[in-house]
Amino acid sequence: MENMTPKQIVAELDRYIIGQADAKRSVAVAIRNRWRRQQLEPEMASEVYPKNIVMMGPTGVGKTEIARRLANLTGAPFIKVEASKFTEVGYHGRDVESMVRDLLDQAIAIVRQEQAAVVEARASEAAEARLLEMLLPTPPNVTTVAGGYIEPEEADERRQRARDRIQEQLQAGAIDDRQVELSITSKPATQVMFANMGLDQMDPDMANVFERLIPEQTKRRKVTVADARKILTEQETEKLLDNEKITAEGIERTEQSGIIFLDEIDKIAMPSGGGGGDGRGPDISRQGVQRDLLPIVEGSAVNTRYGTVHTDHVLFIAAGAFHGTSVSDLMPELQGRFPIRVTLAALTRHDFVRILTEPGNALTKQQAALLAVEGMTVTFESEAIETIADFAARANTTLENIGARRLMTILEKLFEQINFDAPEMVAEGHAEIGVTRQFVADQVSGIVEDQDLSKFVL
């Protein structure tokens, strides 16, 4: 997927996200440029830096969804962080470098999963062999039976026949409920032991020291054959994996393909006029976060428990509503590290109709699928879809504009009683629901028109 053309990337994004063509084009070009850079000679490739993007637009228009779907398409390591959760050194909050460590953890998890798939067949065979040994332990070379002796060759033949029978039953799942006893090795989670501090706030070398000091715990447990197969497969997979190779590949992917989505970056911007006025309070922290973010976005070396990660070629996508601020309120140096700026348009009534009908994961399709589990069939008339879109557009105009999220609240209210009564309705023979314009109006119109009540419900 990494060598998809910009048009192919946009086409894939169109399957899930309605509108916002400019934003889709920008991220598609950014991803394609990464692939292009990787085809260059190393000397030239090292000089080509990513064109970071800042997306501006009201909440609920698809900023986060574009970045998340983009990462899924490319298989790149991706994390979403909120800029408002970071504070400058000396203030309570997470260190900005923790986002790089989280990204590396994500990359290593992706590589580990890929390598586990490669050795899956071998690990499964080894796990099955161990399980057979538990069910039918290897006997001594000479076995006594009824006061006599059986020759080793005859004993081996009997054992092999018994082993073959058990293996057939094992593969057929006939003995999955049988109990076996096995040893399980585990290590206490250091993140829990140091929850107040957090390992991401601790020096990486010190964190590794603490992990080595904590001994592994081994205990015997009785589990079913089905559970034992999973546990043994995981153990055998771990034996076959090369952790050093996985770590090296994880660092490489983080540096060359990583995507960090910085949400709510407008919350750390300094409003025109200074906001606090006296230079104290939250403004100091906002300025501090920007200063701490700058070297990460510019490109720096971050120490992690797995090694050093260079952020020079990590793609940063920032997003914010920018209601009371603008991108120009950020530090000039930080602004310069986000050369591509895209404005996402507020969603219209027509957009809401498309959102409710076109995507494969449309909210109407999700609701119908959920009730289908109960045995209920739900159909939406086109007039009902338009009515829902009308109410959503009206509520976003008269109340706070929360974009497509308004559709979720309206649909939840629309199906509130049906979701509650669905099992009984199906049992009584009412297994089909047709959503009409009148049904939508009866359920939602009073809520939208009541300004005081709508603040709480919608």
C-alpha positions in Angstrom: 0.0 0.0 0.0 3.0 2.3 0.4 3.3 2.9 -3.3 -0.3 4.0 -3.9 -0.7 7.0 -6.2 -2.3 10.2 -4.8 -5.5 9.5 -6.8 -5.7 6.0 -5.3 -5.2 7.3 -1.8 -8.0 9.9 -2.3 -10.3 7.3 -3.7 -9.8 5.1 -0.6 -10.4 8.1 1.7 -13.6 8.9 -0.2 -15.0 5.5 0.8 -15.1 6.7 4.5 -15.0 10.5 4.5 -17.3 12.8 2.7 -16.0 16.0 1.1 -12.8 17.8 2.3 -11.1 17.3 -1.1 -8.3 19.8 -0.4 -7.3 18.0 2.8 -7.4 14.6 1.1 -5.2 15.8 -1.7 -2.7 17.3 0.7 -2.2 14.2 2.8 -2.2 12.0 -0.3 0.7 14.0 -1.8 2.5 14.0 1.5 2.4 10.2 1.6 3.4 9.8 -2.1 6.4 12.2 -1.5 7.5 9.8 1.3 7.6 6.9 -1.2 9.4 9.1 -3.7 12.0 10.1 -1.2 12.7 6.4 -0.4 13.5 5.8 -4.1 16.2 8.5 -4.1 19.9 8.0 -3.5 20.7 8.0 0.2 22.6 11.3 0.0 19.7 13.1 -1.6 17.0 11.3 0.4 18.6 12.6 3.7 18.1 16.2 2.5 14.4 15.8 1.6 12.2 16.6 4.7 8.5 15.9 5.0 6.0 18.8 4.4 4.1 18.8 7.6 0.4 19.7 7.5 -1.9 21.8 9.7 -5.6 21.3 9.2 -8.0 24.0 10.3 -11.7 23.5 10.7 -14.6 23.1 13.2 -15.0 19.9 15.2 -16.6 16.9 13.5 -15.6 17.6 9.9 -13.2 14.8 9.5 -9.7 16.0 10.6 -8.9 13.1 12.8 -10.6 10.6 10.6 -8.5 11.6 7.6 -5.2 11.1 9.5 -6.4 7.8 11.0 -7.6 6.3 7.7 -4.4 7.4 6.1 -2.3 5.5 8.6 -4.5 2.4 8.1 -4.0 2.6 4.3 -0.3 2.8 4.4 0.3 0.5 7.4 2.5 3.2 8.9 3.0 3.6 12.6 0.5 6.2 13.8 -0.4 7.9 17.1 -2.9 10.6 17.9 -2.0 12.9 20.8 -3.6 16.0 22.1 -1.3 19.0 22.4 -3.1 20.3 25.4 -2.0 17.2 27.4 1.7 18.3 27.2 3.3 20.9 29.4 6.7 22.4 29.5 9.3 21.0 31.8 8.6 21.9 35.4 4.8 21.9 34.9 2.6 18.8 35.6 2.0 16.8 32.5 3.5 14.5 29.9 6.9 15.2 28.4 6.6 16.0 24.7 9.2 13.3 23.9 6.7 10.7 25.1 4.9 10.9 21.8 7.9 9.6 20.0 8.3 6.8 22.4 4.6 5.9 22.0 5.1 6.0 18.2 8.0 3.6 18.5 6.0 1.2 20.7 3.3 1.2 18.0 5.9 0.5 15.2 7.5 -2.4 17.2 4.0 -3.8 17.8 3.3 -3.7 14.0 6.6 -5.4 13.1 6.2 -8.0 15.9 2.7 -8.8 14.5 4.1 -9.2 11.0 7.0 -11.4 12.1 4.6 -13.5 14.2 2.5 -14.2 11.1 5.7 -15.4 9.3 6.5 -18.0 11.9 2.9 -18.8 12.7 2.9 -22.3 11.1 6.2 -23.3 12.8 5.0 -22.0 16.2 1.7 -23.9 15.8 3.5 -27.2 15.0 5.8 -26.8 18.0 2.9 -25.9 20.3 1.0 -29.0 19.1 4.1 -31.2 19.7 4.3 -29.9 23.3 0.6 -30.4 23.9 0.9 -34.0 22.7 3.7 -34.5 25.1 1.5 -33.2 27.9 -1.4 -35.5 27.0 0.9 -38.5 26.3 4.2 -38.2 28.1 7.2 -40.2 26.8 7.6 -43.5 28.7 10.8 -45.3 29.7 12.4 -47.4 27.0 11.2 -50.7 28.7 7.7 -50.9 30.1 6.4 -53.6 32.5 2.9 -54.8 31.9 1.1 -57.5 34.0 4.3 -58.8 35.4 6.0 -59.2 32.0 8.1 -57.0 29.7 7.3 -55.3 26.4 10.2 -54.9 24.0 11.1 -51.2 23.4 10.2 -51.5 19.7 6.7 -52.8 20.5 6.2 -50.1 23.2 7.2 -47.4 20.7 4.7 -48.7 18.2 1.9 -48.7 20.7 2.8 -45.2 21.8 2.9 -44.0 18.2 -0.5 -45.4 17.5 -1.9 -43.7 20.7 -0.1 -40.5 19.8 -1.7 -40.6 16.3 -5.2 -41.0 17.7 -4.7 -38.2 20.2 -3.3 -35.9 17.4 -6.3 -36.6 15.3 -8.6 -35.8 18.2 -6.6 -32.7 18.9 -6.7 -31.4 15.4 -10.5 -32.1 15.2 -11.1 -30.2 18.4 -12.6 -33.3 20.1 -10.6 -32.9 23.3 -10.6 -29.1 23.6 -12.4 -29.3 26.9 -9.9 -31.6 28.5 -7.8 -30.1 31.3 -4.0 -30.0 31.2 -1.4 -28.4 33.5 1.3 -26.2 32.2 3.8 -23.6 33.4 3.1 -19.9 32.6 5.9 -17.4 33.0 5.0 -13.7 33.4 6.6 -10.5 34.6 4.7 -7.9 36.7 3.8 -4.8 34.6 6.3 -2.1 35.5 3.8 0.5 34.2 1.4 -0.4 37.1 4.2 -0.5 39.7 5.3 3.0 38.8 1.9 4.3 37.8 2.3 7.6 39.7 5.6 8.4 37.8 5.1 6.6 34.5 7.9 4.9 32.6 7.6 7.4 29.7 8.6 10.1 32.2 11.5 8.1 33.5 15.0 8.0 31.9 15.0 5.1 29.4 18.1 3.5 30.9 16.6 3.7 34.4 13.4 2.2 33.2 15.4 -0.8 31.7 17.2 -1.2 35.1 13.9 -1.4 36.9 12.6 -4.0 34.4 15.7 -6.2 34.8 15.4 -6.0 38.6 11.9 -7.4 38.6 12.1 -11.2 38.4 9.9 -13.3 36.2 7.1 -15.3 38.0 6.4 -18.9 37.0 3.3 -20.7 38.2 1.5 -23.9 37.3 -2.1 -23.6 36.0 -4.7 -26.0 34.9 -6.3 -24.9 31.6 -8.4 -26.4 28.9 -6.6 -27.9 25.8 -8.0 -25.0 23.7 -6.5 -22.4 26.0 -3.3 -24.3 26.3 -2.9 -24.4 22.5 -3.1 -20.5 22.5 -0.7 -20.1 25.3 1.9 -22.6 23.9 1.6 -21.0 20.5 2.4 -17.6 22.0 5.4 -19.1 23.8 6.7 -20.8 20.8 6.2 -17.7 18.7 8.2 -15.6 21.2 11.1 -18.2 20.9 11.1 -17.9 17.1 11.1 -14.1 17.0 14.3 -12.1 16.8 13.8 -9.2 19.2 16.9 -7.3 18.1 15.7 -7.5 14.5 12.2 -6.4 15.4 13.6 -3.4 17.4 15.8 -2.3 14.6 13.0 -2.6 12.1 10.6 -0.7 14.5 13.1 2.2 14.8 13.6 2.3 11.0 9.8 2.4 10.4 9.3 5.1 13.1 12.0 7.3 11.5 11.0 6.8 7.9 7.2 6.2 8.0 5.9 7.4 11.3 2.9 9.7 11.5 2.1 11.8 14.6 -1.3 13.5 14.6 -1.2 16.6 16.9 -4.8 17.4 17.8 -6.0 20.5 19.5 -2.8 22.4 18.6 -4.9 25.6 18.7 -5.2 25.2 22.4 -1.5 26.0 22.9 -1.6 29.0 20.6 -1.2 32.4 22.2 -4.3 34.4 21.3 -3.7 37.8 19.7 -3.3 40.3 22.5 -1.7 37.9 24.9 -4.8 36.3 26.4 -3.6 36.4 30.0 -2.4 40.0 29.6 0.0 39.9 32.5 2.2 37.1 31.1 1.2 34.7 33.8 -1.2 31.7 34.0 -1.8 29.4 31.2 -0.1 31.5 28.6 3.3 30.6 30.1 2.5 26.9 29.7 1.3 27.3 26.2 4.4 29.1 25.1 6.5 26.4 26.9 4.7 23.6 25.1 5.4 25.2 21.8 9.1 25.6 22.7 9.3 22.0 23.7 7.5 20.8 20.5 9.7 22.8 18.2 12.8 20.6 18.3 10.7 17.4 18.0 9.0 18.7 14.8 12.3 20.2 13.5 14.1 16.9 13.9 16.0 15.8 17.0 17.3 12.6 18.6 15.0 11.1 21.3 16.3 8.6 23.7 14.0 5.6 24.2 14.3 2.3 26.0 15.0 0.6 22.6 17.6 3.1 21.4 17.8 6.5 19.8 15.1 7.7 17.4 15.6 10.6 15.0 12.4 12.5 14.2 13.8 14.4 11.1 11.5 12.4 8.7 8.5 11.8 10.9 5.4 13.3 9.3 3.5 15.6 11.7 -0.2 16.5 11.0 -1.6 19.1 13.3 -5.2 20.0 13.6 -7.4 22.5 15.5 -10.7 24.4 15.3 -8.9 27.7 15.7 -12.1 29.5 16.8 -10.4 32.2 19.0 -6.9 31.8 17.5 -5.2 31.4 14.2 -2.1 29.5 13.0 -0.3 32.9 13.0 -0.7 32.9 16.8 1.8 30.0 17.1 5.5 30.7 17.4 6.9 31.8 14.0 9.5 28.9 14.2 6.7 26.4 14.8 4.6 27.8 12.1 7.4 27.4 9.6 7.5 23.7 10.4 4.0 23.3 9.0 4.2 24.7 5.5 1.0 23.1 4.2 -2.2 24.6 5.6 -5.6 23.3 4.7 -9.0 24.6 5.7 -11.7 22.1 6.1 -15.2 23.4 5.3 -18.1 23.1 7.7 -20.5 20.3 6.8 -23.8 21.2 5.0 -27.2 19.5 4.9 -26.1 17.8 1.6 -23.0 16.5 3.2 -25.1 15.0 6.0 -27.2 13.1 3.5 -24.2 11.7 1.9 -22.6 10.8 5.3 -25.8 8.9 6.2 -25.9 6.9 3.0 -22.6 6.6 1.0 -19.7 5.4 3.3 -19.4 1.7 4.0 -19.5 2.5 7.7 -22.4 4.9 7.5 -24.3 5.5 10.8 -27.6 4.2 9.3 -25.8 1.0 8.2 -24.3 0.6 11.7 -27.6 1.0 13.4 -29.3 -1.5 11.1 -26.5 -4.0 11.6 -26.8 -3.7 15.4 -30.5 -4.4 15.4 -30.1 -7.2 12.9 -28.3 -9.1 15.7 -31.6 -9.1 17.5 -33.4 -10.3 14.4 -34.9 -7.0 13.5 -34.8 -5.5 10.0 -34.5 -1.7 9.7 -35.0 0.2 6.5 -34.6 4.0 6.0 -36.8 5.9 3.5 -34.9 8.6 1.5 -37.2 11.3 3.0 -36.3 10.1 6.5 -32.6 10.5 5.7 -33.2 14.0 4.4 -35.2 14.9 7.5 -32.4 13.7 9.8 -29.9 15.8 7.8 -32.3 18.8 8.1 -32.5 18.5 11.9 -28.7 18.1 12.1 -28.0 21.1 10.0 -30.6 23.2 12.0 -29.1 22.1 15.3 -25.6 22.9 14.2 -26.8 26.4 13.1 -28.7 27.3 16.2 -26.5 25.5 18.8 -22.8 24.7 18.8 -21.5 23.4 15.5 -20.2 19.9 16.2 -20.2 18.7 12.6 -21.0 15.1 11.8 -21.1 14.2 15.5 -24.6 15.8 15.6 -25.8 12.9 13.5 -24.8 10.4 16.1 -26.8 12.2 18.8 -29.9 12.5 16.6 -29.8 8.8 15.6 -29.3 7.7 19.2 -32.4 9.7 20.2 -34.3 8.4 17.2 -33.6 4.7 18.1 -33.6 5.2 21.9 -36.9 3.4 22.6 -36.4 0.8 19.8 -32.9 -0.2 21.1 -34.5 -0.7 24.5 -37.5 -2.7 23.4 -35.9 -4.6 20.4 -35.7 -8.1 22.1 -39.4 -8.0 23.2 -40.5 -6.6 19.8 -38.9 -9.4 17.9 -40.4 -12.0 20.3 -43.8 -10.5 19.7 -43.4 -10.7 15.9 -42.6 -7.0 15.3 -39.3 -7.7 13.5 -39.4 -5.0 10.8 -39.0 -1.2 11.3 -39.4 1.3 8.5 -38.0 4.7 9.4 -40.1 7.4 7.8 -40.1 11.2 7.7 -43.0 11.3 10.1 -41.3 8.9 12.5 -38.1 11.1 12.6 -40.2 14.3 13.1 -42.1 12.7 16.0 -39.0 11.6 17.8 -36.6 14.5 17.2 -38.5 17.7 16.3 -39.5 18.6 19.8 -35.9 18.2 21.1 -34.4 20.4 18.4 -37.0 23.1 18.8 -36.7 23.3 22.6 -33.6 25.3 23.0 -33.1 24.7 26.7 -33.6 20.9 26.4 -31.5 20.6 23.3 -28.5 21.8 25.1 -28.6 18.7 27.2 -29.8 16.1 24.7 -28.2 17.2 21.4 
